[in-house]
């Protein structure tokens, strides 16, 4: 059976008069779209438009909830209780689920954004709150989680489906976490380097950390950040090389079915 992997991008992150990302072009390349829900980015007009575009291209629609921090784009840590996190995630899932149903589709997955994602990757209680929110709001959806993180453990404990995510355009620490964006080299914008890393994570289950150490990794889905200026070039190159290597690029439902069958 050929290897299968999902290719996802964060999108719907424009807001009012401010445009961010090349969502229309990315939707021709990815199989899953993580759509901002209005807290860290996006608004009710952008949410509807992005869901509609994704649905029309048969791209899986997912909620991308973040901290309520428009000014910081959701990339600043906030000290919230697990209960607050659970409820803010339910709130955002509900908003995007309404748009999905209005466009004749359903949410396939949930992926937290930015600081919320990175904090939950190492904080089990926050990770569990996110997993509980998914179970309560969209019990059949998949939680998209940083590979080998606390989010994966929490999802398994709570009893929600989980897919492990890797990043083509981000550097890794040796513990499998992402290098802080405040550090040099944290974001990889060389398409060739990003493609080589993606292929290795899928085919070999390894990534080289920023200190040169080899880190074992599980790759059910590869993320390309929509706000990366070279996002379209990155996604195009990665998809092309994956298909050359006989890896099927399909949405998460099919990846997990193949992985656990």
TABEL-V914618 format. One record per run of one state. SS is the DSSP state (a for helix, b for strand, c for the rest). FROM is the first residue (numbers start at 1). LEN is the number of residues. If there is no record, write none. Layout:
SS|FROM|LEN / SS|FROM|LEN
This chain:
c|1|3 / b|4|8 / c|12|3 / b|15|1 / c|16|2 / b|18|1 / c|19|4 / a|23|4 / c|27|5 / b|32|5 / c|37|7 / a|44|13 / c|57|3 / b|60|5 / c|65|17 / a|82|21 / c|103|4 / b|107|4 / c|111|3 / a|114|9 / c|123|1 / a|124|14 / c|138|4 / b|142|5 / c|147|3 / a|150|9 / c|159|2 / b|161|7 / c|168|2 / b|170|1 / c|171|1 / b|172|1 / c|173|5 / b|178|1 / c|179|8 / b|187|1 / c|188|3 / a|191|14 / c|205|1 / b|206|3 / c|209|5 / b|214|3 / c|217|4 / b|221|4 / c|225|6 / a|231|14 / c|245|3 / b|248|2 / c|250|2 / a|252|9 / c|261|1
